[in-house]
């Protein structure tokens, strides 16, 4: 069976203003494809309001109903379509075949963006917003404030459009940043990443007390809010998982990435519209052997992991760093090596909304006994009008709600 390239992804606007847009993906299947498509949708700042998922192991048919997080009617749907097409398996046509083959053969080039300017409230989020809108992925960041009130920011980024090697793309990026920085802008440089990356990869080790608080928290009481039932009688070939849980940003992505990492294949799934803040999901799944998940130990292991990932996909705490306050945000890294999309964007947005300035920031990795985590560290600037020691709970609450879309 063959289909035209453009027919692999169809985007249909809602009939009325405010209605979700329907995105249909109809292409050959491959392991983890649903998770990859969800990741792209999240990277574009879209919320999945509902979804239907079907695959026979050879062909995949998914319908997403999506809406921009900020409710904006202006959105680059053509760019989203191109990104989704590029993720579809290669037999869709020569252009996307060559594009995907090149992406598989070598990782995207890493670039270093450096700019130096005067500091102001919300600066870091404003810069992050520009980079996100230009379809850059922030891999690492090092933000430092000098004693005279200036900032030196180093962003290590990859370009989803794979055009940052061109002068036109570099100039456009610097022009957009200059427009945002205004009179605060001083200099902007873009180059291929060099030895500077090594210093950022030597991410400063988390203090044991902070690591214990961040990763050793008990999520049992939280996971009790997730109701997950297993039925091996309804379908002759699949195990039915029924999930009822609180709605949150990235919920469908968290379920698909967890299933992929646990080698559980979803043959059919329905992600229903939320009712009073809750979601219902029905997933027909099977193991790597193509059979039902009948082994009680396998069932318990997968269900326990799925409950944890749904209940607590992110960890947010504030710790003391000497006399200062440091915000720590962690999320599990997929087995593919990728962290959660738009975390840096959401955290800086939350801090900007509270009027909190960021003295320094960095992104790194931390390994625990069973997985790797992506850790975001923000050293917060103390301000007389907003004493941090009195506002810790408020900061954690605002950051958490922004990340979860509550």
N, C-alpha and C positions, 0 to 999 in steps of 0.2 A: 504494500500500500504506500502510495506517495502523495505528498501534499506540497503545495507551493510554499515558498518561504514565508511570505506575508500572512498566510493562513494559519501558520503555527501559533501565532499570538494575535488574538482579536480583542480590541478594546472598544466597548460600547458605553457611551455616557448614559447616565440615568435620565429617565423621561422628564422628570421635574427637577427644578433647582433644589440642591441639597440631597438628592437621591444618590446612593453609591454608584460608582462606575463598575461595570462588569468586565473583568479581564479573563479571557478564556485561553488556555494553553492546551494545544492538541498536538502531541509529538511523540516520537519514540521514547520509551522509558529507559532510565538508568538508575542505579542505586543512589538514593539521596537526592533525587531531582526535586521532589516536593520541598524539601528543606532549603535547597539552593534558591528556588523561586521565592519562597517566603522571605529569605534573607534579603534578596534584591528589593522586594516590596517594602520591607522595613527600612532599608537604606535610603529609599526615596521619601521617607517620612509619611508613609501611608498606613492606615489601620485596616485590617481585614475584618469586615463586619460579619461575613459568613463565607462559607466555601463548600464546594462539593469536589471530592477527590476520587478518581477511579483509575485503576491500572491492572492489566493482566500479566505484568512482568515484561511485556514487549512494547506495549503502547500505553501512553499516559494521557488522561483527559482530566483537567482541573479547571474549575471555574471559581474565581475569587471575586467577591464584591468588596470594593475598597473605597476609602474616603481619605482625603488629606487630613493629617492630625490637626492642623490649624484651621480647618474648615475653608481654606482658600479655594476659590473656583479656578484660579490660574495655576496651571500645572503642566509640565513638559511631558505629556503622555507619549509623544514620539520617542523621546529618550528612554522612557521606561520600556516601551515595546522593544527597542533595539537591545537593551540590556537583557530582557527576558529571552529574546531570540538567540542571543549569543550564548545563553546557558543551555539551550536545547541541544540534544545530541546531534551528531555531525551529519547524519544522512539527510538533513533537511535541504541541503543545497551547497553548492561549491563555495559561496562566499562565507556562510556561517560555519561551514566545515573547516575552511582554512583558518578562520578566526579562532575557532575552538582549538584546533590542532596547535596553533601557535601558542595559545594560552597554556595548553597542557605541557608543551615541550619546554617552556621556560616561564618562571614566575614573572609577574609584572615588575618593571624597573622601579627602583626606590629612589625618590628624589628628596632633597633637603630644601625646604623653604625657610628662609631666615628673614625676619624683619625686626627693626629696631625703632622704637617710637616712645612717646610719652605715655604714661599709664593713665587710665581712667576707668571708672566703673563700667563693667560689662564688656570691656575690650576683648577679653579672651573668647567670650561667646560670639561676639560680632564677627570675629575672624573665623571661628569655627563654622558659623552659619554660611559665610561666603564659600569656604572650602567644601562644605557639604553640598551646597547648591550647584557648585561646579563639578560635582561627581568625583571628588577626591576622597580616598579613604585614609584616615589618619592612623598610621601604624605605630608611631612613637611620637612623643612630644616632650620638650624640655622648655619650661617657661621660667624665667628668672627676672626678678625685679631688682634694679640697682638702687643704692641708697639715695640717689638724686631723683627718684620717681620715674625712671625710664624702665622699659621692659625689653629684654632680648628673648625672642621666641624662636624656637627651632622645631619645625614640624617635619617629620619624616612621613611622606605621603606616597600613595600609588594612585594612578590615574585610570579610572574605569574606561575612559575614552582612548587611552593609550596614545595621547598626543602631546604629552608634556615635554617631549624632546624637541618640539617645534617652537620657533621663536614666537609665532602667533599665539599659541596657547599660553606660553609663559607671560607674554605681554598682557594678554587678557586677564590672567590671574592677578598680576601685580596691579593692573588698573582697577579691578574690582576691589582689591584690598585697600588701595589708596583712596578710593571713593568712600569706603567705610571709615577709614582712619581719619580722613579729612586733614585738618591742621595738625593732628597728632602724628601723622605718618612721616617717617624720616627716610627709611630705606627698605627695599624689598629685593631679595635675591633668590633665584632658583637654580639648583645644580644637581647633578647626579650625586647620590649619597656616597660619602667616602668614609674615612676613618672615624668620623664623628659618631657613626652608628655604634661602633664598638663600646664607646663610653656609655651610651644609653642602654645598651644591652646588659651592661653591668649594673642592673637595677639595684638600688640600695636595698639591703636585706631588711625585711620587716622585723621589728622587735618581737620577741616571742610572745609577749603579753598581747600585742595587737593581733598577731597571727591567730592566737588561741581564741580571741574574742570574735575575729572575723570569720574563721573557718570552723571553729569548734562549737558554734551555737547549735542548740538542739532545735530541729525543725519539726519534731514530732507533733507538737501542739498545733503548729501551722498547717501541717499536711493533713490533719484531721478535718480541715475545712474542704478537702478535696474528696469527693465520693467517687470511687472507682470500682465498678463491678465487672466480673469476668463471666462470660457465658460461652461454653463449648458445645451447647446443644442446638442452638438456633440455626447455625450454618453447618453443612456437612464438611466444608473444606477450610473454614476460617474460625478463629477465635474472635468473639465480639467483646470489645471493650467499650463500656459506657462510662463517660466522665461527666461529672457535674461539679463546677467550680466557679469561683469568683472571676469575673471578666477582668482582663488586664492586657496591657500592650504587649504584643509579641507572643500571645498565648499559643496560637496555632504553630508558630515557628518553634517554640520551646518543645511542643509535643513531637513535631516532625524531626527536629534535630536529635532529641533523646531517643526516639525510635530508631533513627539511623545509626547512632552510636551504639545502641544495644543490639544491632543486627535483627531488628524486627521490621518486617516489610508490611506496609499498609496497602492493602488491595483496594479498599473502598473506605471513604470517610465522609462524614457530614458534620460541618461546623455550623451550628444553628445560630440565629440571631439571639442576642442577649435578652433576657427577661428579668427585670428588677435587679440588674447588675450581675446576673449569673449566666453561665454558658452551659449548654448540653452538647456533648460530642459523642458520636457513634463511630467506632473504628473497627473494621474487619481486618484482622492481622494474621500473619503466619510467620514462622521462623525461617531461618536460612535453609532448612531442609524442605521448605515448601509445604509443611504440615502445620496443624494447629499447635498452639503453645499449651501442651497438655501436662508437661512436667511441673508439679507444684513448686519446686524450688525455682525453676525458671520464671514461672508466673509471679511468685513473690518478689524475686529480685527485680524483674522489670517493673512491676507495679510500684514497688517501693521507690525505685529510682525516678519513675515518672511522677509520682506524688511530690517528691522532693523538688524536682525541676520546675513543676508547676507552681508549687507553694512558695519557693524561695529561689527564683532565678538570679537574683542579685542580692548582695550583702552590702549594707551601708552602716558605717559607724564613724564616730569622731573620737580620736585619741589625743593624748598630750604628746607633743614633740618638743621636749624642753619646756620653755615658757609659752610655747605657741600651741595652737589647735590645728590638727590635721584631719581632714576628711578622707576616709578610705572607702572606695567602692570596688567591689569584686564581682566578677561573673565567670562561670565556667567556660573553658575553651573547648570548642568542638574537637573531635578526633582529627578533623581535617586541619587543625591548627588555627582556626579563625575564632575570634572573640565576637561578642554580641555587637550588632550595628548600633551606631548613634548614641552610645553611652556618654562619651565625652560631650557631645552636643547637648544632651538632656541635663547632665549635671551642671554644666556652665550656664544653661538657661535657668535652672532652679536657683543657683547662687546669684545670678544677675537680678532675678525677680525679688530677692531678699535684700539687694543692695550690698552684697558682700563682695569684697575685693579678694582676688587670688594672688598671693605673693609668689608662689611657685607651683608648678604642676608637672607631673610626669606619669608615663604609662609603662608598666612592666609586667612580668609574669612571675607567678609564685606556684610552686609545686607542693601538693599535699600527698598523702599516701595513695590516694586513688585517682587523682586527676590534676590537671593544670588549670590555673586561674589567671585571668587578666585582671590586674590591679591598677586602679587609678588613684593617685595620691595628690591631694590639693592642700597646700599649706595656706591657711586662711589668714587674712590680715585683720588684726584687731582694730576696731573703730569705736570711738567714744559713744556714738549714737546707737551702736548695736553690739553690746558686750557679748562675746562669743560664749563665755562660761555660763551665761544665763539663757542662751538660745540654742544649746546643743540639740535638744529634743525637737525644736522647731526646724532646725536645719535638716536633721535626719529625716523628719517627716516630709518636708517639702521636696527634698531630693528623691526620696522613695516614691512619693506620689507622682512626680514628674516622670520618673523612669517607668513606672507601672501604668501610667496613663489614667490615674484616678483623679 
